[in-house]
Amino acid sequence: MDKMKKVYVSVAKTVEHWNSEKGAGIKRDGESDSSHWGVDVSCMNGSFVWDGVRTFEDKLKEYLLVHVGYQSHQLAIMDNGRISFNMIENGDGEEVYNDRAYKGQLYLCNYDVYIEIHTIEEPNKELLSLLLPKAMMY
């Protein structure tokens, strides 16, 4: 890759109840509750530079680990261009790795990741002269 890329990441999170035996939409006590709600995770939005040395997947997973807590979940590419994955979390938003042993209410958290990739170009003298036609040239 000859030009570096700046990748902008925007994250959205939706949550629903999770029961380790009965699945999504079921509370811990077995009561059915199919409500979904969004959680503000704008603090997870940001960007990174991708120079092509490491794979895009590695750079994105590193970003998601640091900013979202993503470990090694399966990423899914959705038909509208977003990337999606989910995690089982407790009420504090911490991932629960053994949901059958956890005693409190669990939540299925769906993360949607939207990305934009911009090319970073350092302008040369000719491009700068086009951008700034009244500037003095040396």
MODELLER restraints for C-alpha pairs under 7 A, 6 or more apart:
rsr = mdl.restraints
at = mdl.atoms
rsr.add(forms.Gaussian(group=physical.xy_distance, feature=features.Distance(at['CA:1:A'], at['CA:52:A']), mean=5.67, stdev=0.5))
rsr.add(forms.Gaussian(group=physical.xy_distance, feature=features.Distance(at['CA:3:A'], at['CA:119:A']), mean=6.62, stdev=0.5))
rsr.add(forms.Gaussian(group=physical.xy_distance, feature=features.Distance(at['CA:3:A'], at['CA:120:A']), mean=6.44, stdev=0.5))
rsr.add(forms.Gaussian(group=physical.xy_distance, feature=features.Distance(at['CA:3:A'], at['CA:121:A']), mean=6.75, stdev=0.5))
rsr.add(forms.Gaussian(group=physical.xy_distance, feature=features.Distance(at['CA:4:A'], at['CA:50:A']), mean=5.95, stdev=0.5))
rsr.add(forms.Gaussian(group=physical.xy_distance, feature=features.Distance(at['CA:4:A'], at['CA:51:A']), mean=4.59, stdev=0.5))
rsr.add(forms.Gaussian(group=physical.xy_distance, feature=features.Distance(at['CA:4:A'], at['CA:119:A']), mean=6.13, stdev=0.5))
rsr.add(forms.Gaussian(group=physical.xy_distance, feature=features.Distance(at['CA:4:A'], at['CA:120:A']), mean=5.37, stdev=0.5))
rsr.add(forms.Gaussian(group=physical.xy_distance, feature=features.Distance(at['CA:5:A'], at['CA:49:A']), mean=5.77, stdev=0.5))
rsr.add(forms.Gaussian(group=physical.xy_distance, feature=features.Distance(at['CA:5:A'], at['CA:50:A']), mean=5.13, stdev=0.5))
rsr.add(forms.Gaussian(group=physical.xy_distance, feature=features.Distance(at['CA:5:A'], at['CA:51:A']), mean=6.30, stdev=0.5))
rsr.add(forms.Gaussian(group=physical.xy_distance, feature=features.Distance(at['CA:5:A'], at['CA:117:A']), mean=6.29, stdev=0.5))
rsr.add(forms.Gaussian(group=physical.xy_distance, feature=features.Distance(at['CA:5:A'], at['CA:118:A']), mean=5.43, stdev=0.5))
rsr.add(forms.Gaussian(group=physical.xy_distance, feature=features.Distance(at['CA:5:A'], at['CA:119:A']), mean=4.53, stdev=0.5))
rsr.add(forms.Gaussian(group=physical.xy_distance, feature=features.Distance(at['CA:5:A'], at['CA:120:A']), mean=5.41, stdev=0.5))
rsr.add(forms.Gaussian(group=physical.xy_distance, feature=features.Distance(at['CA:6:A'], at['CA:47:A']), mean=6.87, stdev=0.5))
rsr.add(forms.Gaussian(group=physical.xy_distance, feature=features.Distance(at['CA:6:A'], at['CA:48:A']), mean=5.85, stdev=0.5))
rsr.add(forms.Gaussian(group=physical.xy_distance, feature=features.Distance(at['CA:6:A'], at['CA:49:A']), mean=4.50, stdev=0.5))
rsr.add(forms.Gaussian(group=physical.xy_distance, feature=features.Distance(at['CA:6:A'], at['CA:50:A']), mean=6.10, stdev=0.5))
rsr.add(forms.Gaussian(group=physical.xy_distance, feature=features.Distance(at['CA:6:A'], at['CA:117:A']), mean=5.78, stdev=0.5))
rsr.add(forms.Gaussian(group=physical.xy_distance, feature=features.Distance(at['CA:6:A'], at['CA:118:A']), mean=5.11, stdev=0.5))
rsr.add(forms.Gaussian(group=physical.xy_distance, feature=features.Distance(at['CA:6:A'], at['CA:119:A']), mean=6.29, stdev=0.5))
rsr.add(forms.Gaussian(group=physical.xy_distance, feature=features.Distance(at['CA:6:A'], at['CA:120:A']), mean=6.49, stdev=0.5))
rsr.add(forms.Gaussian(group=physical.xy_distance, feature=features.Distance(at['CA:7:A'], at['CA:47:A']), mean=5.33, stdev=0.5))
rsr.add(forms.Gaussian(group=physical.xy_distance, feature=features.Distance(at['CA:7:A'], at['CA:48:A']), mean=5.35, stdev=0.5))
rsr.add(forms.Gaussian(group=physical.xy_distance, feature=features.Distance(at['CA:7:A'], at['CA:49:A']), mean=6.09, stdev=0.5))
rsr.add(forms.Gaussian(group=physical.xy_distance, feature=features.Distance(at['CA:7:A'], at['CA:50:A']), mean=6.98, stdev=0.5))
rsr.add(forms.Gaussian(group=physical.xy_distance, feature=features.Distance(at['CA:7:A'], at['CA:115:A']), mean=6.60, stdev=0.5))
rsr.add(forms.Gaussian(group=physical.xy_distance, feature=features.Distance(at['CA:7:A'], at['CA:116:A']), mean=5.66, stdev=0.5))
rsr.add(forms.Gaussian(group=physical.xy_distance, feature=features.Distance(at['CA:7:A'], at['CA:117:A']), mean=4.55, stdev=0.5))
rsr.add(forms.Gaussian(group=physical.xy_distance, feature=features.Distance(at['CA:7:A'], at['CA:118:A']), mean=6.33, stdev=0.5))
rsr.add(forms.Gaussian(group=physical.xy_distance, feature=features.Distance(at['CA:8:A'], at['CA:46:A']), mean=5.90, stdev=0.5))
rsr.add(forms.Gaussian(group=physical.xy_distance, feature=features.Distance(at['CA:8:A'], at['CA:47:A']), mean=4.28, stdev=0.5))
rsr.add(forms.Gaussian(group=physical.xy_distance, feature=features.Distance(at['CA:8:A'], at['CA:48:A']), mean=6.77, stdev=0.5))
rsr.add(forms.Gaussian(group=physical.xy_distance, feature=features.Distance(at['CA:8:A'], at['CA:115:A']), mean=5.49, stdev=0.5))
rsr.add(forms.Gaussian(group=physical.xy_distance, feature=features.Distance(at['CA:8:A'], at['CA:116:A']), mean=5.11, stdev=0.5))
rsr.add(forms.Gaussian(group=physical.xy_distance, feature=features.Distance(at['CA:8:A'], at['CA:117:A']), mean=6.45, stdev=0.5))
rsr.add(forms.Gaussian(group=physical.xy_distance, feature=features.Distance(at['CA:9:A'], at['CA:45:A']), mean=5.48, stdev=0.5))
rsr.add(forms.Gaussian(group=physical.xy_distance, feature=features.Distance(at['CA:9:A'], at['CA:46:A']), mean=5.33, stdev=0.5))
rsr.add(forms.Gaussian(group=physical.xy_distance, feature=features.Distance(at['CA:9:A'], at['CA:47:A']), mean=5.58, stdev=0.5))
rsr.add(forms.Gaussian(group=physical.xy_distance, feature=features.Distance(at['CA:9:A'], at['CA:113:A']), mean=6.75, stdev=0.5))
rsr.add(forms.Gaussian(group=physical.xy_distance, feature=features.Distance(at['CA:9:A'], at['CA:114:A']), mean=5.82, stdev=0.5))
rsr.add(forms.Gaussian(group=physical.xy_distance, feature=features.Distance(at['CA:9:A'], at['CA:115:A']), mean=4.73, stdev=0.5))
rsr.add(forms.Gaussian(group=physical.xy_distance, feature=features.Distance(at['CA:9:A'], at['CA:116:A']), mean=6.80, stdev=0.5))
rsr.add(forms.Gaussian(group=physical.xy_distance, feature=features.Distance(at['CA:10:A'], at['CA:45:A']), mean=4.62, stdev=0.5))
rsr.add(forms.Gaussian(group=physical.xy_distance, feature=features.Distance(at['CA:10:A'], at['CA:46:A']), mean=6.76, stdev=0.5))
rsr.add(forms.Gaussian(group=physical.xy_distance, feature=features.Distance(at['CA:10:A'], at['CA:113:A']), mean=5.79, stdev=0.5))
rsr.add(forms.Gaussian(group=physical.xy_distance, feature=features.Distance(at['CA:10:A'], at['CA:114:A']), mean=5.10, stdev=0.5))
rsr.add(forms.Gaussian(group=physical.xy_distance, feature=features.Distance(at['CA:10:A'], at['CA:115:A']), mean=6.38, stdev=0.5))
rsr.add(forms.Gaussian(group=physical.xy_distance, feature=features.Distance(at['CA:11:A'], at['CA:41:A']), mean=6.62, stdev=0.5))
rsr.add(forms.Gaussian(group=physical.xy_distance, feature=features.Distance(at['CA:11:A'], at['CA:42:A']), mean=6.77, stdev=0.5))
rsr.add(forms.Gaussian(group=physical.xy_distance, feature=features.Distance(at['CA:11:A'], at['CA:44:A']), mean=6.25, stdev=0.5))
rsr.add(forms.Gaussian(group=physical.xy_distance, feature=features.Distance(at['CA:11:A'], at['CA:45:A']), mean=5.87, stdev=0.5))
rsr.add(forms.Gaussian(group=physical.xy_distance, feature=features.Distance(at['CA:11:A'], at['CA:111:A']), mean=6.78, stdev=0.5))
rsr.add(forms.Gaussian(group=physical.xy_distance, feature=features.Distance(at['CA:11:A'], at['CA:112:A']), mean=5.72, stdev=0.5))
rsr.add(forms.Gaussian(group=physical.xy_distance, feature=features.Distance(at['CA:11:A'], at['CA:113:A']), mean=4.67, stdev=0.5))
rsr.add(forms.Gaussian(group=physical.xy_distance, feature=features.Distance(at['CA:11:A'], at['CA:114:A']), mean=6.35, stdev=0.5))
rsr.add(forms.Gaussian(group=physical.xy_distance, feature=features.Distance(at['CA:12:A'], at['CA:41:A']), mean=6.35, stdev=0.5))
rsr.add(forms.Gaussian(group=physical.xy_distance, feature=features.Distance(at['CA:12:A'], at['CA:111:A']), mean=5.74, stdev=0.5))
rsr.add(forms.Gaussian(group=physical.xy_distance, feature=features.Distance(at['CA:12:A'], at['CA:112:A']), mean=5.12, stdev=0.5))
rsr.add(forms.Gaussian(group=physical.xy_distance, feature=features.Distance(at['CA:12:A'], at['CA:113:A']), mean=6.56, stdev=0.5))
rsr.add(forms.Gaussian(group=physical.xy_distance, feature=features.Distance(at['CA:13:A'], at['CA:38:A']), mean=5.75, stdev=0.5))
rsr.add(forms.Gaussian(group=physical.xy_distance, feature=features.Distance(at['CA:13:A'], at['CA:39:A']), mean=5.61, stdev=0.5))
rsr.add(forms.Gaussian(group=physical.xy_distance, feature=features.Distance(at['CA:13:A'], at['CA:41:A']), mean=6.70, stdev=0.5))
rsr.add(forms.Gaussian(group=physical.xy_distance, feature=features.Distance(at['CA:13:A'], at['CA:109:A']), mean=6.63, stdev=0.5))
rsr.add(forms.Gaussian(group=physical.xy_distance, feature=features.Distance(at['CA:13:A'], at['CA:110:A']), mean=5.61, stdev=0.5))
rsr.add(forms.Gaussian(group=physical.xy_distance, feature=features.Distance(at['CA:13:A'], at['CA:111:A']), mean=4.65, stdev=0.5))
rsr.add(forms.Gaussian(group=physical.xy_distance, feature=features.Distance(at['CA:13:A'], at['CA:112:A']), mean=6.37, stdev=0.5))
rsr.add(forms.Gaussian(group=physical.xy_distance, feature=features.Distance(at['CA:14:A'], at['CA:36:A']), mean=6.56, stdev=0.5))
rsr.add(forms.Gaussian(group=physical.xy_distance, feature=features.Distance(at['CA:14:A'], at['CA:37:A']), mean=5.47, stdev=0.5))
rsr.add(forms.Gaussian(group=physical.xy_distance, feature=features.Distance(at['CA:14:A'], at['CA:38:A']), mean=4.32, stdev=0.5))
rsr.add(forms.Gaussian(group=physical.xy_distance, feature=features.Distance(at['CA:14:A'], at['CA:39:A']), mean=6.14, stdev=0.5))
rsr.add(forms.Gaussian(group=physical.xy_distance, feature=features.Distance(at['CA:14:A'], at['CA:109:A']), mean=5.77, stdev=0.5))
rsr.add(forms.Gaussian(group=physical.xy_distance, feature=features.Distance(at['CA:14:A'], at['CA:110:A']), mean=5.24, stdev=0.5))
rsr.add(forms.Gaussian(group=physical.xy_distance, feature=features.Distance(at['CA:14:A'], at['CA:111:A']), mean=6.69, stdev=0.5))
rsr.add(forms.Gaussian(group=physical.xy_distance, feature=features.Distance(at['CA:15:A'], at['CA:36:A']), mean=5.52, stdev=0.5))
rsr.add(forms.Gaussian(group=physical.xy_distance, feature=features.Distance(at['CA:15:A'], at['CA:37:A']), mean=5.37, stdev=0.5))
rsr.add(forms.Gaussian(group=physical.xy_distance, feature=features.Distance(at['CA:15:A'], at['CA:38:A']), mean=6.18, stdev=0.5))
rsr.add(forms.Gaussian(group=physical.xy_distance, feature=features.Distance(at['CA:15:A'], at['CA:107:A']), mean=6.34, stdev=0.5))
rsr.add(forms.Gaussian(group=physical.xy_distance, feature=features.Distance(at['CA:15:A'], at['CA:108:A']), mean=5.74, stdev=0.5))
rsr.add(forms.Gaussian(group=physical.xy_distance, feature=features.Distance(at['CA:15:A'], at['CA:109:A']), mean=4.55, stdev=0.5))
rsr.add(forms.Gaussian(group=physical.xy_distance, feature=features.Distance(at['CA:15:A'], at['CA:110:A']), mean=6.30, stdev=0.5))
rsr.add(forms.Gaussian(group=physical.xy_distance, feature=features.Distance(at['CA:16:A'], at['CA:24:A']), mean=6.85, stdev=0.5))
rsr.add(forms.Gaussian(group=physical.xy_distance, feature=features.Distance(at['CA:16:A'], at['CA:25:A']), mean=6.17, stdev=0.5))
rsr.add(forms.Gaussian(group=physical.xy_distance, feature=features.Distance(at['CA:16:A'], at['CA:35:A']), mean=6.22, stdev=0.5))
rsr.add(forms.Gaussian(group=physical.xy_distance, feature=features.Distance(at['CA:16:A'], at['CA:36:A']), mean=4.83, stdev=0.5))
rsr.add(forms.Gaussian(group=physical.xy_distance, feature=features.Distance(at['CA:16:A'], at['CA:37:A']), mean=6.76, stdev=0.5))
rsr.add(forms.Gaussian(group=physical.xy_distance, feature=features.Distance(at['CA:16:A'], at['CA:107:A']), mean=5.52, stdev=0.5))
rsr.add(forms.Gaussian(group=physical.xy_distance, feature=features.Distance(at['CA:16:A'], at['CA:108:A']), mean=5.37, stdev=0.5))
rsr.add(forms.Gaussian(group=physical.xy_distance, feature=features.Distance(at['CA:16:A'], at['CA:109:A']), mean=6.66, stdev=0.5))
rsr.add(forms.Gaussian(group=physical.xy_distance, feature=features.Distance(at['CA:17:A'], at['CA:24:A']), mean=5.95, stdev=0.5))
rsr.add(forms.Gaussian(group=physical.xy_distance, feature=features.Distance(at['CA:17:A'], at['CA:25:A']), mean=5.08, stdev=0.5))
rsr.add(forms.Gaussian(group=physical.xy_distance, feature=features.Distance(at['CA:17:A'], at['CA:26:A']), mean=5.70, stdev=0.5))
rsr.add(forms.Gaussian(group=physical.xy_distance, feature=features.Distance(at['CA:17:A'], at['CA:27:A']), mean=5.47, stdev=0.5))
rsr.add(forms.Gaussian(group=physical.xy_distance, feature=features.Distance(at['CA:17:A'], at['CA:106:A']), mean=6.25, stdev=0.5))
rsr.add(forms.Gaussian(group=physical.xy_distance, feature=features.Distance(at['CA:17:A'], at['CA:107:A']), mean=4.54, stdev=0.5))
rsr.add(forms.Gaussian(group=physical.xy_distance, feature=features.Distance(at['CA:17:A'], at['CA:108:A']), mean=6.06, stdev=0.5))
rsr.add(forms.Gaussian(group=physical.xy_distance, feature=features.Distance(at['CA:18:A'], at['CA:24:A']), mean=4.64, stdev=0.5))
rsr.add(forms.Gaussian(group=physical.xy_distance, feature=features.Distance(at['CA:18:A'], at['CA:25:A']), mean=5.99, stdev=0.5))
rsr.add(forms.Gaussian(group=physical.xy_distance, feature=features.Distance(at['CA:18:A'], at['CA:26:A']), mean=5.61, stdev=0.5))
rsr.add(forms.Gaussian(group=physical.xy_distance, feature=features.Distance(at['CA:18:A'], at['CA:27:A']), mean=6.01, stdev=0.5))
rsr.add(forms.Gaussian(group=physical.xy_distance, feature=features.Distance(at['CA:18:A'], at['CA:106:A']), mean=5.14, stdev=0.5))
rsr.add(forms.Gaussian(group=physical.xy_distance, feature=features.Distance(at['CA:18:A'], at['CA:107:A']), mean=4.65, stdev=0.5))
rsr.add(forms.Gaussian(group=physical.xy_distance, feature=features.Distance(at['CA:18:A'], at['CA:108:A']), mean=5.40, stdev=0.5))
rsr.add(forms.Gaussian(group=physical.xy_distance, feature=features.Distance(at['CA:19:A'], at['CA:26:A']), mean=5.43, stdev=0.5))
rsr.add(forms.Gaussian(group=physical.xy_distance, feature=features.Distance(at['CA:19:A'], at['CA:27:A']), mean=5.72, stdev=0.5))
rsr.add(forms.Gaussian(group=physical.xy_distance, feature=features.Distance(at['CA:19:A'], at['CA:28:A']), mean=5.33, stdev=0.5))
rsr.add(forms.Gaussian(group=physical.xy_distance, feature=features.Distance(at['CA:19:A'], at['CA:106:A']), mean=6.62, stdev=0.5))
rsr.add(forms.Gaussian(group=physical.xy_distance, feature=features.Distance(at['CA:20:A'], at['CA:99:A']), mean=5.89, stdev=0.5))
rsr.add(forms.Gaussian(group=physical.xy_distance, feature=features.Distance(at['CA:20:A'], at['CA:100:A']), mean=5.63, stdev=0.5))
rsr.add(forms.Gaussian(group=physical.xy_distance, feature=features.Distance(at['CA:24:A'], at['CA:108:A']), mean=6.73, stdev=0.5))
rsr.add(forms.Gaussian(group=physical.xy_distance, feature=features.Distance(at['CA:25:A'], at['CA:32:A']), mean=5.98, stdev=0.5))
rsr.add(forms.Gaussian(group=physical.xy_distance, feature=features.Distance(at['CA:25:A'], at['CA:33:A']), mean=5.04, stdev=0.5))
rsr.add(forms.Gaussian(group=physical.xy_distance, feature=features.Distance(at['CA:25:A'], at['CA:34:A']), mean=4.34, stdev=0.5))
rsr.add(forms.Gaussian(group=physical.xy_distance, feature=features.Distance(at['CA:26:A'], at['CA:32:A']), mean=4.53, stdev=0.5))
rsr.add(forms.Gaussian(group=physical.xy_distance, feature=features.Distance(at['CA:26:A'], at['CA:33:A']), mean=5.51, stdev=0.5))
rsr.add(forms.Gaussian(group=physical.xy_distance, feature=features.Distance(at['CA:27:A'], at['CA:33:A']), mean=6.56, stdev=0.5))
rsr.add(forms.Gaussian(group=physical.xy_distance, feature=features.Distance(at['CA:27:A'], at['CA:105:A']), mean=6.88, stdev=0.5))
rsr.add(forms.Gaussian(group=physical.xy_distance, feature=features.Distance(at['CA:28:A'], at['CA:105:A']), mean=5.36, stdev=0.5))
rsr.add(forms.Gaussian(group=physical.xy_distance, feature=features.Distance(at['CA:44:A'], at['CA:67:A']), mean=5.28, stdev=0.5))
rsr.add(forms.Gaussian(group=physical.xy_distance, feature=features.Distance(at['CA:44:A'], at['CA:68:A']), mean=6.21, stdev=0.5))
rsr.add(forms.Gaussian(group=physical.xy_distance, feature=features.Distance(at['CA:50:A'], at['CA:56:A']), mean=6.98, stdev=0.5))
rsr.add(forms.Gaussian(group=physical.xy_distance, feature=features.Distance(at['CA:64:A'], at['CA:70:A']), mean=5.35, stdev=0.5))
rsr.add(forms.Gaussian(group=physical.xy_distance, feature=features.Distance(at['CA:65:A'], at['CA:71:A']), mean=5.90, stdev=0.5))
rsr.add(forms.Gaussian(group=physical.xy_distance, feature=features.Distance(at['CA:73:A'], at['CA:85:A']), mean=6.70, stdev=0.5))
rsr.add(forms.Gaussian(group=physical.xy_distance, feature=features.Distance(at['CA:74:A'], at['CA:85:A']), mean=6.31, stdev=0.5))
rsr.add(forms.Gaussian(group=physical.xy_distance, feature=features.Distance(at['CA:75:A'], at['CA:83:A']), mean=6.52, stdev=0.5))
rsr.add(forms.Gaussian(group=physical.xy_distance, feature=features.Distance(at['CA:75:A'], at['CA:84:A']), mean=5.82, stdev=0.5))
rsr.add(forms.Gaussian(group=physical.xy_distance, feature=features.Distance(at['CA:75:A'], at['CA:85:A']), mean=5.28, stdev=0.5))
rsr.add(forms.Gaussian(group=physical.xy_distance, feature=features.Distance(at['CA:76:A'], at['CA:83:A']), mean=5.57, stdev=0.5))
rsr.add(forms.Gaussian(group=physical.xy_distance, feature=features.Distance(at['CA:76:A'], at['CA:84:A']), mean=5.10, stdev=0.5))
rsr.add(forms.Gaussian(group=physical.xy_distance, feature=features.Distance(at['CA:76:A'], at['CA:85:A']), mean=6.28, stdev=0.5))
rsr.add(forms.Gaussian(group=physical.xy_distance, feature=features.Distance(at['CA:77:A'], at['CA:83:A']), mean=4.70, stdev=0.5))
rsr.add(forms.Gaussian(group=physical.xy_distance, feature=features.Distance(at['CA:77:A'], at['CA:84:A']), mean=6.46, stdev=0.5))
rsr.add(forms.Gaussian(group=physical.xy_distance, feature=features.Distance(at['CA:78:A'], at['CA:84:A']), mean=6.95, stdev=0.5))
rsr.add(forms.Gaussian(group=physical.xy_distance, feature=features.Distance(at['CA:82:A'], at['CA:112:A']), mean=6.43, stdev=0.5))
rsr.add(forms.Gaussian(group=physical.xy_distance, feature=features.Distance(at['CA:82:A'], at['CA:113:A']), mean=5.69, stdev=0.5))
rsr.add(forms.Gaussian(group=physical.xy_distance, feature=features.Distance(at['CA:82:A'], at['CA:114:A']), mean=4.98, stdev=0.5))
rsr.add(forms.Gaussian(group=physical.xy_distance, feature=features.Distance(at['CA:83:A'], at['CA:112:A']), mean=5.76, stdev=0.5))
rsr.add(forms.Gaussian(group=physical.xy_distance, feature=features.Distance(at['CA:83:A'], at['CA:113:A']), mean=4.96, stdev=0.5))
rsr.add(forms.Gaussian(group=physical.xy_distance, feature=features.Distance(at['CA:83:A'], at['CA:114:A']), mean=6.44, stdev=0.5))
rsr.add(forms.Gaussian(group=physical.xy_distance, feature=features.Distance(at['CA:84:A'], at['CA:111:A']), mean=5.58, stdev=0.5))
rsr.add(forms.Gaussian(group=physical.xy_distance, feature=features.Distance(at['CA:84:A'], at['CA:112:A']), mean=4.56, stdev=0.5))
rsr.add(forms.Gaussian(group=physical.xy_distance, feature=features.Distance(at['CA:84:A'], at['CA:113:A']), mean=6.03, stdev=0.5))
rsr.add(forms.Gaussian(group=physical.xy_distance, feature=features.Distance(at['CA:85:A'], at['CA:110:A']), mean=6.04, stdev=0.5))
rsr.add(forms.Gaussian(group=physical.xy_distance, feature=features.Distance(at['CA:85:A'], at['CA:111:A']), mean=5.45, stdev=0.5))
rsr.add(forms.Gaussian(group=physical.xy_distance, feature=features.Distance(at['CA:85:A'], at['CA:112:A']), mean=6.87, stdev=0.5))
rsr.add(forms.Gaussian(group=physical.xy_distance, feature=features.Distance(at['CA:86:A'], at['CA:108:A']), mean=6.87, stdev=0.5))
rsr.add(forms.Gaussian(group=physical.xy_distance, feature=features.Distance(at['CA:86:A'], at['CA:109:A']), mean=5.39, stdev=0.5))
rsr.add(forms.Gaussian(group=physical.xy_distance, feature=features.Distance(at['CA:86:A'], at['CA:110:A']), mean=4.34, stdev=0.5))
rsr.add(forms.Gaussian(group=physical.xy_distance, feature=features.Distance(at['CA:86:A'], at['CA:111:A']), mean=5.73, stdev=0.5))
rsr.add(forms.Gaussian(group=physical.xy_distance, feature=features.Distance(at['CA:87:A'], at['CA:95:A']), mean=6.50, stdev=0.5))
rsr.add(forms.Gaussian(group=physical.xy_distance, feature=features.Distance(at['CA:87:A'], at['CA:108:A']), mean=6.01, stdev=0.5))
rsr.add(forms.Gaussian(group=physical.xy_distance, feature=features.Distance(at['CA:87:A'], at['CA:109:A']), mean=5.30, stdev=0.5))
rsr.add(forms.Gaussian(group=physical.xy_distance, feature=features.Distance(at['CA:87:A'], at['CA:110:A']), mean=6.71, stdev=0.5))
rsr.add(forms.Gaussian(group=physical.xy_distance, feature=features.Distance(at['CA:88:A'], at['CA:95:A']), mean=5.75, stdev=0.5))
rsr.add(forms.Gaussian(group=physical.xy_distance, feature=features.Distance(at['CA:88:A'], at['CA:96:A']), mean=5.73, stdev=0.5))
rsr.add(forms.Gaussian(group=physical.xy_distance, feature=features.Distance(at['CA:88:A'], at['CA:106:A']), mean=6.67, stdev=0.5))
rsr.add(forms.Gaussian(group=physical.xy_distance, feature=features.Distance(at['CA:88:A'], at['CA:107:A']), mean=5.62, stdev=0.5))
rsr.add(forms.Gaussian(group=physical.xy_distance, feature=features.Distance(at['CA:88:A'], at['CA:108:A']), mean=4.79, stdev=0.5))
rsr.add(forms.Gaussian(group=physical.xy_distance, feature=features.Distance(at['CA:88:A'], at['CA:109:A']), mean=6.10, stdev=0.5))
rsr.add(forms.Gaussian(group=physical.xy_distance, feature=features.Distance(at['CA:89:A'], at['CA:95:A']), mean=4.26, stdev=0.5))
rsr.add(forms.Gaussian(group=physical.xy_distance, feature=features.Distance(at['CA:89:A'], at['CA:96:A']), mean=5.16, stdev=0.5))
rsr.add(forms.Gaussian(group=physical.xy_distance, feature=features.Distance(at['CA:89:A'], at['CA:106:A']), mean=5.77, stdev=0.5))
rsr.add(forms.Gaussian(group=physical.xy_distance, feature=features.Distance(at['CA:89:A'], at['CA:107:A']), mean=5.23, stdev=0.5))
rsr.add(forms.Gaussian(group=physical.xy_distance, feature=features.Distance(at['CA:89:A'], at['CA:108:A']), mean=6.49, stdev=0.5))
rsr.add(forms.Gaussian(group=physical.xy_distance, feature=features.Distance(at['CA:89:A'], at['CA:109:A']), mean=6.77, stdev=0.5))
rsr.add(forms.Gaussian(group=physical.xy_distance, feature=features.Distance(at['CA:90:A'], at['CA:96:A']), mean=6.42, stdev=0.5))
rsr.add(forms.Gaussian(group=physical.xy_distance, feature=features.Distance(at['CA:90:A'], at['CA:105:A']), mean=6.48, stdev=0.5))
rsr.add(forms.Gaussian(group=physical.xy_distance, feature=features.Distance(at['CA:90:A'], at['CA:106:A']), mean=4.91, stdev=0.5))
rsr.add(forms.Gaussian(group=physical.xy_distance, feature=features.Distance(at['CA:90:A'], at['CA:107:A']), mean=6.14, stdev=0.5))
rsr.add(forms.Gaussian(group=physical.xy_distance, feature=features.Distance(at['CA:91:A'], at['CA:105:A']), mean=6.88, stdev=0.5))
rsr.add(forms.Gaussian(group=physical.xy_distance, feature=features.Distance(at['CA:91:A'], at['CA:106:A']), mean=6.79, stdev=0.5))
